[in-house]
Amino acid sequence: MKNKVLIIDDEEKLRKLLVRIISLEGYKVSEAGTIAGGEKALAIDDIDVIICDIKLPDGSGVDFAKEVKQKYPLTEIILLTAYGNIPDGVQAIKNGAFDYIIKGDDNDKIIPLLSRATEKVALQKKVNQLEKQLSTRYGFDTINGDSTAIITAINLAKKVAPTNAPVLLTGETGTGKEVFAQVIHWASSRSNFPFIALNCSALSKDIMESELFGHKAGAFTGAAKDKKGLIEEAKGGTLFLDEIGEMPLELQPKLLRFLENGTYYRVGDATQRTAEVRLIAATNRDLQKEIDAGHFRSDLYYRIAVFSIPLPPLRDRQKDIILLANHYLKIYNAKTTKQINGISKDAAQLLQFYSWPGNVRELKNVIERAVILEDSPMLTVNSLPYEMQECAIAASPENGYSAFHLATVEKLHIQKVLKYTNWNKAETARLLDIGLATLYRKIEEYSIK
C-alpha cells in the first residue's frame, strides 16, 4: 500500500512541483493551499506525512504542527520555510514536527527526509498494532464471566492495576490467578517492562534462591558464571510469585528485605544490588493458618497482602460455566478445524451440575478433550469424561430422578466434594457450609458410597 502524503502550500507552482516530484517516487499525494484545506484532507484520508509551509494565509504551520500531533499522533509533519528562520525551526521541533527544510535550496533533501518520516510512521503503526494485540490477549475483556463473584474480582483488579501496590491473589488451584496477574501488569504503567513469573512450589530452597536473586560464579558446584536473578530480569516490571505459601521459610526474610528497601544479594556475592519491581503473589493456601503453624512469616504476609483479591471457585460461578464452555469451544474449534456449533442440552446440564474441583483449568481441559472426541455438530454427553457421564446415569429417569430434580443435584454435588476431599467428612462439611451431622444424614439418605 502506498504511503499517503499531503502537501500544504499557498504557492501553487511550488506545490505542483512537489506533487510531481513526490508522486514519481511512488507516494500517493494530495494537496491544499491553506490550513483549513489541509484539515479537510486529514479528516477524509489517513495521511502518513504532511509537508507544510510555515507561513500560510490562514495561520502558522508551526502552530498547525502542534494541532496535528495532538489529533493525529501517528502522522509526521515536515515544515517548509523560505528563510531558514532558526527560532521557527526550533519551535517546530518542540511542537512535534519531524523536521524542517528551506524552500528551493533543499529540494534534493525532500525525498530522503520523506523516506525517513514514512519509515517512522510504519514503525509507529506496527508498535500500535502490537499493543492492540497485547491488549486483546491480556486485557480485562479476556476474563470471561457475568457472575457477581468474578465481576467483583475484576473491579478490584481494575482499581489496583494503575498503582504500585503489592497484590495477593487467593483462591483454589485453577481459578485463574496467573491470568489476573498478567492482566493487572498489562493494565499498569509497567506494561512496557517485563512480566516475570516463578512457581514457588516447583523448586528446592537452593535453586529457588538462585533463580530469584541470581548467583556469582563459583558460589556452588555448577555455578560456572555469574547469573542474573528473576528480580533483576523483572527490573521496572512485575514479578509474579505463584504459590508463595510454599516458599521455604529460610528464603522469606530475604524476600521481605527486598520488598522493604529494594536491596538484595546474589548467592555467593557480597555486592549489594538494587531493583525496583512490583510484586504480585498468589496462593491456594490459607496463609493465616500457615502463619499459625509457623510455616509463613507474618511480617512478609502483611507486606505482600497490601491489596488482596480473592478469586472465586467455578462452583460459585454457575452462571459462567456455559459462557466459559462456549468460549473454549470456539478456541478449540479453530485449533482443530472442527465445526461444532454448540453444546447439547444434556451436556450443558452436566457441565452446570458438575462441582469442578479443578475450576476453570479443568473446564478448559474438558472442552479441549470433548472437541477432539466429538464427531457430531453438537458437543454431546458422550464426549465428556466418564466421571461426568456417571452423573448422567445417576440422573436418568429409570433411577427415579430427573436431572433437574433438586435431590439429584444435591447428591451429585456431595459426591463430588467428598471425592475432592478424599472423603474427609469434616472438610467436606466445611466446604458445603453444612453441619457434620447434616452431612452424615445426607450420606445415609442418598446411599452415597
HURAHU-V537208 format. One line per field, one symbol per residue. psi: psi as a letter, one per 30 degrees, with the letter a starting at -180 (. if undefined). A space follows every 50 residues. Layout:
psi->???
//
This chain:
psi->kkkkkkkjkfjeeeeeeeeeeeefggljklllfleeeeeeeefeljkekk jkkejlegakfeeeeeeefeeiffkkkkkkkffhjeeeeeeeeefgkelk lkkeegeffeeeeeeeeeeeeeeeeeeeeeeeeeeeeglfffjkkfleee eeeeeeeeefeflgkkkjklllkgfheeeeeeeeefglfgfflljkkkjf fflleeeeeeeefllkkgflkfiflkkklfeeegkfbkjjjkhffgkkef feeeeeeeeeggllklkgkfkkllkjlkkklkkgljfeeeeefgfkkeee efefhejkjkkklefgheffeeeeeeefeeefeeeghlijfakleeeeee eefkfifgbeeeeeeeeeeeeefkflfkjleffllefefeeeefglefgg llffkeeeeeeeeeeeeeeeghgjeeeeeeefhlleeeeeeeeeeghk.
//
